[in-house]
Amino acid sequence: MIERNRIAFPLVAAGLMALLVWLSFGGVETGPPGAAPPVREPQARYYATAVEIRSTDTAGRPEFRLEADRGAYFPADDRWQMQSPRWRREADGDAHAWQGRAEQAELTPLPDGTRLLELTGSVVLHRDPPRPLRLSTEVLRLEPARDYAETERPVTLESPDSRLEGRGARAWLDEQRVELLANVRGHHDTNGTN
């Protein structure tokens, strides 16, 4: 009897170990047969508070500044995710500097080596006086190197004497030009007061 227990115990223990290893490596299919495994978000390698990212032109002059309360960096795809971002176009001598804020942002590389900043949640893009202008939307794609921004979402465009609403917008920041794309309606005060 003792001899049989000496042989049975190691066999049972080895069987349990093999079962645990099989289960830990996904031995049981949880989805429908033939379904692809779930895609897992890459893990951030770096986390930071009070994030500040600055870009310069080829001569070293400041072009763009991005600040955020918190940020996470994902080196696998060279991507930043940020909370409460604020940004400013820093072209030297620009009397109409554009700036903005949002609830969240994601900064990713583009194929040409520049960056795309996708702003989400209560996005505000505005220009300083003497010709103030404010664009509000929920999602905005900004390409700082091209001085270009766009959205397909509902948009409100406000100045001291007008208010326009529409769906979709394109903005050429260096040209001080904004175009609303569809369903535009609004009012303009010809006396210069709102």
C-alpha positions as CSV (number, residue, x, y, z in Angstrom):
1,M,0.0,0.0,0.0
2,I,2.8,2.4,0.9
3,E,4.6,1.5,-2.3
4,R,1.5,2.4,-4.4
5,N,1.1,5.8,-2.6
6,R,4.7,6.6,-3.3
7,I,4.0,6.2,-7.0
8,A,0.5,7.7,-7.1
9,F,1.3,10.9,-5.2
10,P,4.0,12.1,-7.6
11,L,1.8,11.2,-10.6
12,V,-1.2,13.2,-9.2
13,A,1.0,16.1,-8.3
14,A,2.6,16.1,-11.8
15,G,-0.9,16.0,-13.4
16,L,-2.1,18.9,-11.3
17,M,1.0,20.9,-12.2
18,A,0.5,20.2,-15.9
19,L,-3.2,21.3,-15.7
20,L,-2.2,24.6,-13.9
21,V,0.4,25.4,-16.6
22,W,-2.1,24.6,-19.4
23,L,-4.7,26.9,-17.8
24,S,-2.3,29.7,-17.2
25,F,-1.3,29.8,-20.9
26,G,-4.9,30.1,-22.0
27,G,-5.7,26.4,-22.4
28,V,-9.5,27.2,-22.2
29,E,-11.0,29.1,-25.1
30,T,-13.3,31.8,-23.7
31,G,-14.6,33.3,-27.0
32,P,-16.4,31.7,-29.9
33,P,-14.6,28.9,-31.7
34,G,-12.0,30.3,-34.1
35,A,-12.2,33.9,-32.6
36,A,-9.0,36.0,-32.5
37,P,-7.6,36.5,-29.1
38,P,-8.4,39.9,-27.5
39,V,-6.1,42.8,-28.4
40,R,-4.3,44.2,-25.3
41,E,-3.3,47.8,-25.1
42,P,0.5,48.2,-24.8
43,Q,1.6,49.3,-21.3
44,A,3.0,52.7,-20.7
45,R,6.7,52.7,-19.9
46,Y,6.8,56.2,-18.4
47,Y,4.4,58.3,-16.4
48,A,4.8,62.0,-15.6
49,T,3.1,64.9,-14.0
50,A,3.4,68.5,-15.2
51,V,4.4,67.4,-18.7
52,E,5.8,70.0,-21.1
53,I,6.8,69.2,-24.7
54,R,8.2,71.9,-27.0
55,S,9.0,71.7,-30.7
56,T,11.2,74.0,-32.7
57,D,11.8,74.6,-36.4
58,T,14.9,73.7,-38.2
59,A,16.6,76.9,-37.0
60,G,15.8,76.1,-33.4
61,R,13.1,78.7,-33.0
62,P,10.1,77.7,-30.8
63,E,7.1,76.7,-32.8
64,F,4.8,74.8,-30.5
65,R,4.4,74.1,-26.7
66,L,2.2,71.4,-25.2
67,E,1.6,71.1,-21.4
68,A,-0.5,68.6,-19.5
69,D,-1.3,67.8,-15.9
70,R,-0.4,64.1,-16.4
71,G,1.0,62.1,-19.3
72,A,1.9,58.5,-20.1
73,Y,4.4,57.5,-22.8
74,F,4.1,54.3,-24.9
75,P,7.5,53.7,-26.6
76,A,6.3,50.8,-28.7
77,D,4.5,53.2,-31.0
78,D,6.1,56.5,-29.8
79,R,2.8,57.8,-28.4
80,W,1.9,60.1,-25.5
81,Q,-1.5,60.1,-23.8
82,M,-2.3,63.2,-21.7
83,Q,-4.8,64.6,-19.3
84,S,-5.9,68.2,-19.3
85,P,-3.6,69.3,-22.1
86,R,-3.0,72.9,-23.0
87,W,-1.1,74.0,-26.1
88,R,0.1,77.1,-27.8
89,R,1.5,77.9,-31.2
90,E,4.7,79.9,-30.6
91,A,5.6,81.4,-33.9
92,D,7.9,84.4,-33.2
93,G,6.2,87.8,-33.5
94,D,2.8,86.2,-34.1
95,A,0.3,88.8,-33.0
96,H,-2.5,86.3,-33.4
97,A,-1.1,83.3,-31.5
98,W,-3.4,80.3,-31.4
99,Q,-3.8,78.3,-28.3
100,G,-6.1,75.7,-26.9
101,R,-7.1,73.2,-24.3
102,A,-9.1,69.9,-23.9
103,E,-9.8,67.1,-21.5
104,Q,-7.5,64.6,-23.1
105,A,-4.9,64.4,-25.9
106,E,-2.9,61.8,-27.8
107,L,0.3,62.8,-29.5
108,T,1.4,60.3,-32.2
109,P,3.9,60.3,-35.0
110,L,2.9,60.7,-38.7
111,P,4.6,59.0,-41.6
112,D,6.4,62.2,-42.6
113,G,8.1,62.5,-39.2
114,T,5.8,65.2,-37.8
115,R,3.3,64.7,-35.1
116,L,-0.5,64.6,-34.8
117,L,-2.2,65.9,-31.7
118,E,-5.7,64.5,-31.3
119,L,-7.6,66.5,-28.7
120,T,-10.9,65.1,-27.2
121,G,-13.5,66.4,-24.7
122,S,-14.5,70.1,-24.4
123,V,-11.9,71.2,-27.0
124,V,-11.3,74.9,-27.3
125,L,-9.1,76.5,-29.9
126,H,-8.8,80.3,-29.7
127,R,-6.8,83.2,-31.1
128,D,-5.7,86.2,-29.1
129,P,-6.8,89.8,-29.7
130,P,-6.7,92.1,-31.6
131,R,-8.8,89.7,-33.7
132,P,-10.1,87.2,-31.2
133,L,-11.7,84.0,-32.4
134,R,-12.9,80.9,-30.5
135,L,-13.6,77.4,-31.9
136,S,-15.3,74.8,-29.6
137,T,-15.9,71.1,-30.4
138,E,-15.5,67.7,-28.9
139,V,-12.7,66.3,-31.1
140,L,-10.0,68.1,-32.9
141,R,-7.1,66.8,-34.9
142,L,-4.1,69.2,-34.9
143,E,-1.0,69.0,-37.0
144,P,1.3,71.6,-35.5
145,A,4.0,71.4,-38.1
146,R,1.5,72.2,-40.8
147,D,-0.4,74.8,-38.7
148,Y,-3.5,72.8,-39.6
149,A,-6.5,71.6,-37.5
150,E,-9.7,69.8,-38.5
151,T,-12.8,68.1,-37.0
152,E,-15.9,66.4,-38.4
153,R,-17.9,67.0,-35.2
154,P,-20.3,69.8,-34.5
155,V,-18.5,73.1,-34.0
156,T,-19.2,76.6,-32.6
157,L,-17.1,79.5,-33.9
158,E,-17.4,82.8,-31.9
159,S,-15.9,86.3,-32.3
160,P,-16.9,89.5,-30.5
161,D,-19.6,90.2,-33.2
162,S,-20.7,86.8,-34.5
163,R,-21.5,83.3,-33.6
164,L,-21.6,80.4,-36.1
165,E,-22.5,76.8,-35.6
166,G,-21.9,74.0,-38.1
167,R,-20.7,70.5,-38.6
168,G,-17.0,70.0,-39.3
169,A,-14.3,72.6,-39.6
170,R,-10.9,73.1,-41.1
171,A,-8.4,75.7,-39.8
172,W,-5.2,77.0,-41.3
173,L,-3.7,78.6,-38.3
174,D,-0.8,80.4,-40.1
175,E,-3.3,82.0,-42.5
176,Q,-5.7,82.9,-39.7
177,R,-8.5,81.1,-41.7
178,V,-11.3,78.8,-40.5
179,E,-13.8,77.1,-42.7
180,L,-17.0,75.5,-41.4
181,L,-17.9,72.5,-43.6
182,A,-21.7,71.8,-43.4
183,N,-25.0,72.9,-41.8
184,V,-23.7,76.3,-41.0
185,R,-26.0,78.8,-39.3
186,G,-25.5,81.8,-37.0
187,H,-25.7,85.5,-36.6
188,H,-23.5,88.5,-37.1
189,D,-23.9,91.8,-35.3
190,T,-23.1,94.6,-37.7
191,N,-22.8,97.2,-34.9
192,G,-19.7,95.3,-33.5
193,T,-21.3,94.3,-30.2
194,N,-22.7,90.9,-29.3
